[in-house]
Amino acid sequence: MGARVAHLVTGKLLDFIELDDGYAIAKVCPPDDLVGSTLAQLGLRSRHGITVVAVKRPGRDAETAVAETVIGDGDGDVLIVSGPTEKIERLGERGAFPR
C-alpha cells in the first residue's frame, strides 16, 4: 500500500497496482511524445517492455488496445498499461521514451 501511495503522490501516475514484485498495472495520461501515433508505430512492448492494455476516453468505456489504436491528445485519454514497475514509472515521467 505504501508503494501505491508513493506513486500516486508524485502525480505521475493516476493509479498504480503492483501485482508482483517488480510488475504493475497503472493508469497514466499519455506523454506528449506518444500522442497521434498508433501502438504499432510506437512499439512500446517490443522496444520498452510496456503493454498498453486499454485506452479510456472521456465519456466512453475503456477499450481494449490493439495495434491500430491511436493515442489521443490531452483531451482526457488515459492509458491503462502493464509491465515492469520501473518502466511504467519512466512512462509516467512523460516523454522518457525516445521514438
Helices and strands as residue ranges (DSSP letters): H 2-9, E 15-20, E 23-28, G 32-34, H 39-42, H 44-48, E 51-56, E 63-64, E 78-84, H 85-92
